[in-house]
Amino acid sequence: MNAIVQDRYGSPDVLELGEVDTPVVADHEVLVRVRTAAVNACGSSPSEPSRG
């Protein structure tokens, strides 16, 4: 399946579209298909290292 992958800290420029294995669900779990998701500047800040 397709996924946006982040394999290192950095700006949103480090995000890449890639292929990942479809997760295997266990008993009493569900797999939810997400068709769209909002991304904004506040959502990208946890991917950057602390500047403090």
PQR file of N, CA, C, O and H, with PARSE charges and radii, in Angstrom:
ATOM      1  N   MET A   1       0.832  -1.166   0.000 -0.4000 1.5000
ATOM      2  CA  MET A   1       0.000   0.000   0.000 -0.0000 2.0000
ATOM      3  C   MET A   1       0.884   1.239   0.000  0.5500 1.7000
ATOM      4  O   MET A   1       2.054   1.168   0.378 -0.5500 1.4000
ATOM      5  N   ASN A   2       0.340   2.362  -0.417 -0.4000 1.5000
ATOM      6  CA  ASN A   2       1.085   3.620  -0.437 -0.0000 2.0000
ATOM      7  C   ASN A   2       1.056   4.274   0.935  0.5500 1.7000
ATOM      8  O   ASN A   2       0.078   4.148   1.673 -0.5500 1.4000
ATOM      9  H   ASN A   2      -0.609   2.420  -0.724  0.4000 1.0000
ATOM     10  N   ALA A   3       2.129   4.969   1.270 -0.4000 1.5000
ATOM     11  CA  ALA A   3       2.196   5.686   2.541 -0.0000 2.0000
ATOM     12  C   ALA A   3       3.176   6.841   2.413  0.5500 1.7000
ATOM     13  O   ALA A   3       4.116   6.787   1.620 -0.5500 1.4000
ATOM     14  H   ALA A   3       2.923   5.071   0.671  0.4000 1.0000
ATOM     15  N   ILE A   4       2.951   7.875   3.192 -0.4000 1.5000
ATOM     16  CA  ILE A   4       3.935   8.939   3.316 -0.0000 2.0000
ATOM     17  C   ILE A   4       4.902   8.484   4.402  0.5500 1.7000
ATOM     18  O   ILE A   4       4.492   8.211   5.530 -0.5500 1.4000
ATOM     19  H   ILE A   4       2.187   7.919   3.837  0.4000 1.0000
ATOM     20  N   VAL A   5       6.179   8.404   4.062 -0.4000 1.5000
ATOM     21  CA  VAL A   5       7.182   7.831   4.952 -0.0000 2.0000
ATOM     22  C   VAL A   5       8.153   8.917   5.414  0.5500 1.7000
ATOM     23  O   VAL A   5       8.625   9.726   4.615 -0.5500 1.4000
ATOM     24  H   VAL A   5       6.512   8.626   3.146  0.4000 1.0000
ATOM     25  N   GLN A   6       8.443   8.919   6.716 -0.4000 1.5000
ATOM     26  CA  GLN A   6       9.446   9.820   7.295 -0.0000 2.0000
ATOM     27  C   GLN A   6      10.471   8.948   7.986  0.5500 1.7000
ATOM     28  O   GLN A   6      10.159   8.311   8.992 -0.5500 1.4000
ATOM     29  H   GLN A   6       8.059   8.262   7.364  0.4000 1.0000
ATOM     30  N   ASP A   7      11.698   8.904   7.463 -0.4000 1.5000
ATOM     31  CA  ASP A   7      12.711   8.031   8.050 -0.0000 2.0000
ATOM     32  C   ASP A   7      13.813   8.790   8.786  0.5500 1.7000
ATOM     33  O   ASP A   7      14.791   8.190   9.231 -0.5500 1.4000
ATOM     34  H   ASP A   7      11.951   9.421   6.646  0.4000 1.0000
ATOM     35  N   ARG A   8      13.655  10.115   8.914 -0.4000 1.5000
ATOM     36  CA  ARG A   8      14.626  10.918   9.653 -0.0000 2.0000
ATOM     37  C   ARG A   8      13.979  12.237  10.066  0.5500 1.7000
ATOM     38  O   ARG A   8      12.953  12.631   9.512 -0.5500 1.4000
ATOM     39  H   ARG A   8      12.861  10.602   8.552  0.4000 1.0000
ATOM     40  N   TYR A   9      14.583  12.916  11.040 -0.4000 1.5000
ATOM     41  CA  TYR A   9      14.096  14.232  11.448 -0.0000 2.0000
ATOM     42  C   TYR A   9      14.355  15.229  10.334  0.5500 1.7000
ATOM     43  O   TYR A   9      15.270  15.060   9.529 -0.5500 1.4000
ATOM     44  H   TYR A   9      15.416  12.595  11.490  0.4000 1.0000
ATOM     45  N   GLY A  10      13.534  16.269  10.300 -0.4000 1.5000
ATOM     46  CA  GLY A  10      13.768  17.337   9.345 -0.0000 2.0000
ATOM     47  C   GLY A  10      12.494  18.063   9.002  0.5500 1.7000
ATOM     48  O   GLY A  10      11.449  17.854   9.618 -0.5500 1.4000
ATOM     49  H   GLY A  10      12.790  16.406  10.954  0.4000 1.0000
ATOM     50  N   SER A  11      12.598  18.906   8.022 -0.4000 1.5000
ATOM     51  CA  SER A  11      11.456  19.683   7.551 -0.0000 2.0000
ATOM     52  C   SER A  11      10.507  18.755   6.801  0.5500 1.7000
ATOM     53  O   SER A  11      10.819  17.581   6.598 -0.5500 1.4000
ATOM     54  H   SER A  11      13.447  19.075   7.522  0.4000 1.0000
ATOM     55  N   PRO A  12       9.363  19.267   6.391 -0.5600 1.5000
ATOM     56  CA  PRO A  12       8.447  18.435   5.607  0.2800 2.0000
ATOM     57  C   PRO A  12       9.066  17.903   4.310  0.5500 1.7000
ATOM     58  O   PRO A  12       8.517  16.990   3.693 -0.5500 1.4000
ATOM     59  N   ASP A  13      10.197  18.464   3.897 -0.4000 1.5000
ATOM     60  CA  ASP A  13      10.871  17.986   2.685 -0.0000 2.0000
ATOM     61  C   ASP A  13      11.379  16.554   2.822  0.5500 1.7000
ATOM     62  O   ASP A  13      11.639  15.908   1.807 -0.5500 1.4000
ATOM     63  H   ASP A  13      10.643  19.206   4.398  0.4000 1.0000
ATOM     64  N   VAL A  14      11.529  16.034   4.046 -0.4000 1.5000
ATOM     65  CA  VAL A  14      12.014  14.664   4.223 -0.0000 2.0000
ATOM     66  C   VAL A  14      10.903  13.631   4.025  0.5500 1.7000
ATOM     67  O   VAL A  14      11.184  12.434   3.968 -0.5500 1.4000
ATOM     68  H   VAL A  14      11.317  16.559   4.870  0.4000 1.0000
ATOM     69  N   LEU A  15       9.659  14.069   3.921 -0.4000 1.5000
ATOM     70  CA  LEU A  15       8.544  13.147   3.708 -0.0000 2.0000
ATOM     71  C   LEU A  15       8.562  12.648   2.270  0.5500 1.7000
ATOM     72  O   LEU A  15       8.744  13.437   1.343 -0.5500 1.4000
ATOM     73  H   LEU A  15       9.431  15.042   3.967  0.4000 1.0000
ATOM     74  N   GLU A  16       8.377  11.355   2.077 -0.4000 1.5000
ATOM     75  CA  GLU A  16       8.387  10.759   0.745 -0.0000 2.0000
ATOM     76  C   GLU A  16       7.233   9.782   0.598  0.5500 1.7000
ATOM     77  O   GLU A  16       6.851   9.106   1.553 -0.5500 1.4000
ATOM     78  H   GLU A  16       8.230  10.714   2.830  0.4000 1.0000
ATOM     79  N   LEU A  17       6.685   9.714  -0.604 -0.4000 1.5000
ATOM     80  CA  LEU A  17       5.664   8.725  -0.916 -0.0000 2.0000
ATOM     81  C   LEU A  17       6.365   7.407  -1.181  0.5500 1.7000
ATOM     82  O   LEU A  17       7.306   7.352  -1.973 -0.5500 1.4000
ATOM     83  H   LEU A  17       6.996  10.263  -1.380  0.4000 1.0000
ATOM     84  N   GLY A  18       5.915   6.340  -0.523 -0.4000 1.5000
ATOM     85  CA  GLY A  18       6.552   5.048  -0.695 -0.0000 2.0000
ATOM     86  C   GLY A  18       5.572   3.907  -0.531  0.5500 1.7000
ATOM     87  O   GLY A  18       4.420   4.109  -0.147 -0.5500 1.4000
ATOM     88  H   GLY A  18       5.151   6.384   0.120  0.4000 1.0000
ATOM     89  N   GLU A  19       6.037   2.716  -0.825 -0.4000 1.5000
ATOM     90  CA  GLU A  19       5.250   1.497  -0.671 -0.0000 2.0000
ATOM     91  C   GLU A  19       5.620   0.833   0.652  0.5500 1.7000
ATOM     92  O   GLU A  19       6.800   0.710   0.981 -0.5500 1.4000
ATOM     93  H   GLU A  19       6.972   2.552  -1.138  0.4000 1.0000
ATOM     94  N   VAL A  20       4.623   0.412   1.398 -0.4000 1.5000
ATOM     95  CA  VAL A  20       4.844  -0.329   2.641 -0.0000 2.0000
ATOM     96  C   VAL A  20       3.942  -1.556   2.636  0.5500 1.7000
ATOM     97  O   VAL A  20       2.930  -1.590   1.936 -0.5500 1.4000
ATOM     98  H   VAL A  20       3.665   0.512   1.130  0.4000 1.0000
ATOM     99  N   ASP A  21       4.312  -2.558   3.417 -0.4000 1.5000
ATOM    100  CA  ASP A  21       3.480  -3.754   3.532 -0.0000 2.0000
ATOM    101  C   ASP A  21       2.160  -3.406   4.212  0.5500 1.7000
ATOM    102  O   ASP A  21       2.121  -2.578   5.122 -0.5500 1.4000
ATOM    103  H   ASP A  21       5.134  -2.531   3.986  0.4000 1.0000
ATOM    104  N   THR A  22       1.086  -4.040   3.766 -0.4000 1.5000
ATOM    105  CA  THR A  22      -0.203  -3.858   4.424 -0.0000 2.0000
ATOM    106  C   THR A  22      -0.132  -4.496   5.805  0.5500 1.7000
ATOM    107  O   THR A  22       0.256  -5.658   5.924 -0.5500 1.4000
ATOM    108  H   THR A  22       1.118  -4.712   3.026  0.4000 1.0000
ATOM    109  N   PRO A  23      -0.500  -3.759   6.852 -0.5600 1.5000
ATOM    110  CA  PRO A  23      -0.434  -4.323   8.204  0.2800 2.0000
ATOM    111  C   PRO A  23      -1.326  -5.554   8.339  0.5500 1.7000
ATOM    112  O   PRO A  23      -2.387  -5.635   7.720 -0.5500 1.4000
ATOM    113  N   VAL A  24      -0.890  -6.498   9.143 -0.4000 1.5000
ATOM    114  CA  VAL A  24      -1.677  -7.689   9.436 -0.0000 2.0000
ATOM    115  C   VAL A  24      -2.399  -7.435  10.757  0.5500 1.7000
ATOM    116  O   VAL A  24      -1.772  -7.107  11.765 -0.5500 1.4000
ATOM    117  H   VAL A  24      -0.028  -6.433   9.646  0.4000 1.0000
ATOM    118  N   VAL A  25      -3.705  -7.588  10.740 -0.4000 1.5000
ATOM    119  CA  VAL A  25      -4.475  -7.337  11.960 -0.0000 2.0000
ATOM    120  C   VAL A  25      -4.635  -8.623  12.761  0.5500 1.7000
ATOM    121  O   VAL A  25      -4.793  -9.709  12.204 -0.5500 1.4000
ATOM    122  H   VAL A  25      -4.214  -7.854   9.921  0.4000 1.0000
ATOM    123  N   ALA A  26      -4.591  -8.474  14.059 -0.4000 1.5000
ATOM    124  CA  ALA A  26      -4.776  -9.602  14.968 -0.0000 2.0000
ATOM    125  C   ALA A  26      -6.246  -9.691  15.361  0.5500 1.7000
ATOM    126  O   ALA A  26      -7.047  -8.827  15.002 -0.5500 1.4000
ATOM    127  H   ALA A  26      -4.462  -7.591  14.512  0.4000 1.0000
ATOM    128  N   ASP A  27      -6.593 -10.736  16.097 -0.4000 1.5000
ATOM    129  CA  ASP A  27      -7.955 -10.858  16.617 -0.0000 2.0000
ATOM    130  C   ASP A  27      -8.300  -9.613  17.425  0.5500 1.7000
ATOM    131  O   ASP A  27      -7.457  -9.069  18.139 -0.5500 1.4000
ATOM    132  H   ASP A  27      -5.943 -11.438  16.389  0.4000 1.0000
ATOM    133  N   HIS A  28      -9.526  -9.175  17.306 -0.4000 1.5000
ATOM    134  CA  HIS A  28     -10.038  -8.015  18.040 -0.0000 2.0000
ATOM    135  C   HIS A  28      -9.396  -6.701  17.597  0.5500 1.7000
ATOM    136  O   HIS A  28      -9.432  -5.725  18.347 -0.5500 1.4000
ATOM    137  H   HIS A  28     -10.211  -9.617  16.726  0.4000 1.0000
ATOM    138  N   GLU A  29      -8.811  -6.652  16.401 -0.4000 1.5000
ATOM    139  CA  GLU A  29      -8.269  -5.424  15.829 -0.0000 2.0000
ATOM    140  C   GLU A  29      -8.970  -5.154  14.508  0.5500 1.7000
ATOM    141  O   GLU A  29      -9.571  -6.052  13.920 -0.5500 1.4000
ATOM    142  H   GLU A  29      -8.782  -7.445  15.792  0.4000 1.0000
ATOM    143  N   VAL A  30      -8.891  -3.924  14.048 -0.4000 1.5000
ATOM    144  CA  VAL A  30      -9.449  -3.562  12.747 -0.0000 2.0000
ATOM    145  C   VAL A  30      -8.400  -2.784  11.967  0.5500 1.7000
ATOM    146  O   VAL A  30      -7.521  -2.152  12.553 -0.5500 1.4000
ATOM    147  H   VAL A  30      -8.402  -3.194  14.525  0.4000 1.0000
ATOM    148  N   LEU A  31      -8.495  -2.833  10.659 -0.4000 1.5000
ATOM    149  CA  LEU A  31      -7.644  -2.046   9.776 -0.0000 2.0000
ATOM    150  C   LEU A  31      -8.531  -0.998   9.132  0.5500 1.7000
ATOM    151  O   LEU A  31      -9.521  -1.337   8.484 -0.5500 1.4000
ATOM    152  H   LEU A  31      -9.209  -3.347  10.183  0.4000 1.0000
ATOM    153  N   VAL A  32      -8.190   0.271   9.302 -0.4000 1.5000
ATOM    154  CA  VAL A  32      -9.009   1.372   8.806 -0.0000 2.0000
ATOM    155  C   VAL A  32      -8.344   1.976   7.576  0.5500 1.7000
ATOM    156  O   VAL A  32      -7.165   2.327   7.619 -0.5500 1.4000
ATOM    157  H   VAL A  32      -7.386   0.546   9.828  0.4000 1.0000
ATOM    158  N   ARG A  33      -9.087   2.098   6.488 -0.4000 1.5000
ATOM    159  CA  ARG A  33      -8.579   2.738   5.276 -0.0000 2.0000
ATOM    160  C   ARG A  33      -8.804   4.240   5.398  0.5500 1.7000
ATOM    161  O   ARG A  33      -9.927   4.693   5.618 -0.5500 1.4000
ATOM    162  H   ARG A  33     -10.044   1.812   6.453  0.4000 1.0000
ATOM    163  N   VAL A  34      -7.729   5.006   5.252 -0.4000 1.5000
ATOM    164  CA  VAL A  34      -7.816   6.465   5.284 -0.0000 2.0000
ATOM    165  C   VAL A  34      -7.662   6.953   3.854  0.5500 1.7000
ATOM    166  O   VAL A  34      -6.637   6.716   3.214 -0.5500 1.4000
ATOM    167  H   VAL A  34      -6.817   4.638   5.074  0.4000 1.0000
ATOM    168  N   ARG A  35      -8.681   7.635   3.359 -0.4000 1.5000
ATOM    169  CA  ARG A  35      -8.629   8.146   1.987 -0.0000 2.0000
ATOM    170  C   ARG A  35      -8.034   9.547   1.915  0.5500 1.7000
ATOM    171  O   ARG A  35      -7.348   9.879   0.948 -0.5500 1.4000
ATOM    172  H   ARG A  35      -9.513   7.828   3.879  0.4000 1.0000
ATOM    173  N   THR A  36      -8.287  10.359   2.915 -0.4000 1.5000
ATOM    174  CA  THR A  36      -7.722  11.710   2.957 -0.0000 2.0000
ATOM    175  C   THR A  36      -7.368  12.062   4.392  0.5500 1.7000
ATOM    176  O   THR A  36      -7.958  11.542   5.339 -0.5500 1.4000
ATOM    177  H   THR A  36      -8.844  10.090   3.700  0.4000 1.0000
ATOM    178  N   ALA A  37      -6.411  12.939   4.536 -0.4000 1.5000
ATOM    179  CA  ALA A  37      -6.028  13.439   5.857 -0.0000 2.0000
ATOM    180  C   ALA A  37      -5.487  14.850   5.688  0.5500 1.7000
ATOM    181  O   ALA A  37      -4.772  15.135   4.727 -0.5500 1.4000
ATOM    182  H   ALA A  37      -5.932  13.362   3.767  0.4000 1.0000
ATOM    183  N   ALA A  38      -5.824  15.721   6.607 -0.4000 1.5000
ATOM    184  CA  ALA A  38      -5.345  17.100   6.557 -0.0000 2.0000
ATOM    185  C   ALA A  38      -3.922  17.184   7.096  0.5500 1.7000
ATOM    186  O   ALA A  38      -3.573  16.515   8.068 -0.5500 1.4000
ATOM    187  H   ALA A  38      -6.405  15.489   7.388  0.4000 1.0000
ATOM    188  N   VAL A  39      -3.119  18.003   6.458 -0.4000 1.5000
ATOM    189  CA  VAL A  39      -1.759  18.261   6.919 -0.0000 2.0000
ATOM    190  C   VAL A  39      -1.577  19.770   6.939  0.5500 1.7000
ATOM    191  O   VAL A  39      -1.890  20.455   5.965 -0.5500 1.4000
ATOM    192  H   VAL A  39      -3.403  18.546   5.668  0.4000 1.0000
ATOM    193  N   ASN A  40      -1.065  20.285   8.062 -0.4000 1.5000
ATOM    194  CA  ASN A  40      -0.819  21.723   8.151 -0.0000 2.0000
ATOM    195  C   ASN A  40       0.505  21.970   8.864  0.5500 1.7000
ATOM    196  O   ASN A  40       1.164  21.029   9.305 -0.5500 1.4000
ATOM    197  H   ASN A  40      -0.810  19.728   8.852  0.4000 1.0000
ATOM    198  N   ALA A  41       0.886  23.219   8.974 -0.4000 1.5000
ATOM    199  CA  ALA A  41       2.180  23.565   9.575 -0.0000 2.0000
ATOM    200  C   ALA A  41       2.299  23.065  11.011  0.5500 1.7000
ATOM    201  O   ALA A  41       3.374  22.621  11.415 -0.5500 1.4000
ATOM    202  H   ALA A  41       0.351  23.984   8.616  0.4000 1.0000
ATOM    203  N   CYS A  42       1.235  23.126  11.778 -0.4000 1.5000
ATOM    204  CA  CYS A  42       1.288  22.647  13.168 -0.0000 2.0000
ATOM    205  C   CYS A  42       1.532  21.147  13.220  0.5500 1.7000
ATOM    206  O   CYS A  42       2.187  20.661  14.142 -0.5500 1.4000
ATOM    207  H   CYS A  42       0.362  23.487  11.450  0.4000 1.0000
ATOM    208  N   GLY A  43       1.023  20.418  12.261 -0.4000 1.5000
ATOM    209  CA  GLY A  43       1.194  18.977  12.241 -0.0000 2.0000
ATOM    210  C   GLY A  43       2.593  18.539  11.880  0.5500 1.7000
ATOM    211  O   GLY A  43       2.972  17.405  12.172 -0.5500 1.4000
ATOM    212  H   GLY A  43       0.491  20.813  11.512  0.4000 1.0000
ATOM    213  N   SER A  44       3.379  19.407  11.249 -0.4000 1.5000
ATOM    214  CA  SER A  44       4.724  19.015  10.836 -0.0000 2.0000
ATOM    215  C   SER A  44       5.777  19.290  11.903  0.5500 1.7000
ATOM    216  O   SER A  44       6.879  18.749  11.815 -0.5500 1.4000
ATOM    217  H   SER A  44       3.071  20.328  11.011  0.4000 1.0000
ATOM    218  N   SER A  45       5.478  20.114  12.907 -0.4000 1.5000
ATOM    219  CA  SER A  45       6.497  20.490  13.885 -0.0000 2.0000
ATOM    220  C   SER A  45       7.046  19.329  14.712  0.5500 1.7000
ATOM    221  O   SER A  45       8.232  19.367  15.038 -0.5500 1.4000
ATOM    222  H   SER A  45       4.583  20.554  12.978  0.4000 1.0000
ATOM    223  N   PRO A  46       6.271  18.291  15.080 -0.5600 1.5000
ATOM    224  CA  PRO A  46       6.876  17.188  15.847  0.2800 2.0000
ATOM    225  C   PRO A  46       7.951  16.427  15.073  0.5500 1.7000
ATOM    226  O   PRO A  46       8.742  15.704  15.678 -0.5500 1.4000
ATOM    227  N   SER A  47       7.995  16.576  13.740 -0.4000 1.5000
ATOM    228  CA  SER A  47       8.994  15.860  12.956 -0.0000 2.0000
ATOM    229  C   SER A  47      10.338  16.571  12.960  0.5500 1.7000
ATOM    230  O   SER A  47      11.328  16.016  12.484 -0.5500 1.4000
ATOM    231  H   SER A  47       7.352  17.164  13.249  0.4000 1.0000
ATOM    232  N   GLU A  48      10.393  17.793  13.489 -0.4000 1.5000
ATOM    233  CA  GLU A  48      11.634  18.549  13.518 -0.0000 2.0000
ATOM    234  C   GLU A  48      12.269  18.467  14.904  0.5500 1.7000
ATOM    235  O   GLU A  48      11.557  18.429  15.908 -0.5500 1.4000
ATOM    236  H   GLU A  48       9.588  18.244  13.876  0.4000 1.0000
ATOM    237  N   PRO A  49      13.601  18.439  14.967 -0.5600 1.5000
ATOM    238  CA  PRO A  49      14.261  18.372  16.270  0.2800 2.0000
ATOM    239  C   PRO A  49      14.000  19.627  17.095  0.5500 1.7000
ATOM    240  O   PRO A  49      13.714  20.695  16.554 -0.5500 1.4000
ATOM    241  N   SER A  50      14.104  19.481  18.402 -0.4000 1.5000
ATOM    242  CA  SER A  50      13.889  20.607  19.310 -0.0000 2.0000
ATOM    243  C   SER A  50      14.952  21.674  19.097  0.5500 1.7000
ATOM    244  O   SER A  50      16.126  21.367  18.888 -0.5500 1.4000
ATOM    245  H   SER A  50      14.337  18.614  18.842  0.4000 1.0000
ATOM    246  N   ARG A  51      14.529  22.927  19.153 -0.4000 1.5000
ATOM    247  CA  ARG A  51      15.473  24.032  18.981 -0.0000 2.0000
ATOM    248  C   ARG A  51      15.767  24.714  20.310  0.5500 1.7000
ATOM    249  O   ARG A  51      16.363  25.790  20.329 -0.5500 1.4000
ATOM    250  H   ARG A  51      13.576  23.176  19.323  0.4000 1.0000
ATOM    251  N   GLY A  52      15.359  24.106  21.423 -0.4000 1.5000
ATOM    252  CA  GLY A  52      15.511  24.734  22.722 -0.0000 2.0000
ATOM    253  C   GLY A  52      16.724  24.361  23.377  0.5500 1.7000
ATOM    254  O   GLY A  52      16.990  24.817  24.489 -0.5500 1.4000
ATOM    255  H   GLY A  52      14.875  23.231  21.407  0.4000 1.0000
TER
END
